[in-house]
Amino acid sequence: MKEIAVIRYNAGNIQSVVYALERLGIEAVVTDDPDRIRNADKVIFPGVGEASTTMGYLKQKGLDTVISSLTQPVLGICLGLQLMCQFSEEGNTQCLGIFHAKVKKFPLFAETESILKVPHMGWNTVTKNSMDNPLLYNLDTSPFFYFVHSFYATTGPDTAAVTEYGVPFSSVLSNKNFMAVQFHPEKSGLAGEVLLKNFLKL
Amino acid sequence: MLAKRIIPCLDVKDGKTVKGVKFVNIQDAGDPVELGRRYSEEGADELVYLDITASHEGRKLFHDLVRRIARHLNIPFTVGGGISELADAEALLMAGADKISINTSAVQNPGLITSLARNFGTQFVVVAIDARMENNQWIVYTHGGRNRTQKELFAWAREAQERGAGEILFTSMNHDGTKNGYAIDALAILSNQLSIPVIASGGAGRMEHFLEVFTVGKADAALAASVFHYGEIPLPDLKKYLADRNIPVRL
């Protein structure tokens, strides 16, 4: 059965992802049923919340091992991206270890002496790495996407695109079938729609 | 680079926008969803919907509206008006609002900021502050500017931040409606004192005012209503004007 599964867990904004898919004519199923997630054509792992609490919840539901073992295209969003990294400074949390990246808290002061406001909130540019990623097809070289977060993923071999906010960080990560974005494509206007369409086409 | 945000604000009563709007090709100019989509297409970075309904029936219509906005809008939106307890905010979150803004209820019960931030995250909580300059002091007002409080703007904004506000939306009552520009001096102080983003509100009349509020006023975002609703400043023109003057904006 061809199905887009959105993983249901104790996180906000899941409904806005479902609405964004609806606007693209896709009806997704929101589920925490391991079998249904494993059998889905594609899986979206959204999230807004605190890392350690959320990891605890995923473990309790057995969803941590389900997500790590998926072989179909998986798209993590925001906290989803952070939980797919190795470790998060938020609550000193061991995460899923899918991406070669760590999650750190933004420094409060930028080198320019001007105060860096945290959370990093608003529209920022996402610059693709030379390696072309199918998730970023049909987008400008540095499109704007909408961000809201206080922790960021470091850059490394899995970094597909970088954003600068005091420090350069991974705004898109990609490793085999696993992809993740730090921004909210569901709230990022036309650029967000292009990215979601790219994912749905994989 | 993080862009400065331009935020049109729509007042809603009984599920309809109340101020007249000059847009061509809109069937129903009063439909907040249709208007929001138009603003989004023209380059608005976020939207604020304020429910100015007093009745229970109107409030119910507003909740239905929030659900429709969430379904149809592809940019973030904040809703405010009549949120006095956790349950009100939760209902709006469930309806699909990205953020809520609280004003009077935060002053009356500052603990509300704390519990909202704990339950739904700081990014969800915008604390709106209306203040008036009186004898060299910015005095905080509540109830839509009708009730004077003992609070002072900067101290209250810092307290709101410490309690978990994710953003401060400051409206200068001295500047609101004048179209003579934002309260840039107060905004600069506010922005320097806070580690969370500041949204400027009140006084926008010309494009220069937006330039000034981002440079001198150090605001992270600028909110306006009538200049957008009456078509006095078209959003694409404003964005281009700011970009030409090296203000980082999303084009």
Interface residues (C-beta under 8 A of the other chain):
Chain A: G12 N13 Q15 S16 Y19 A20 E22 R23 V48 G49 E50 L108 I115 K117 V118 P119 H120 M121 G122 W123 N124 T125 F144 Y146 V148 H149 S150 E164 Y165 H184 E186 K187 S188 G189 L190 G192 E193
Chain B: M1 L2 A3 R5 S40 D45 A70 R71 H72 N74 I75 P76 L93 M94 G96 D98 F120 G121 T122 Q123 F124 G166 E167 N192 L194 S195 I196 P197 D220 A221 R250
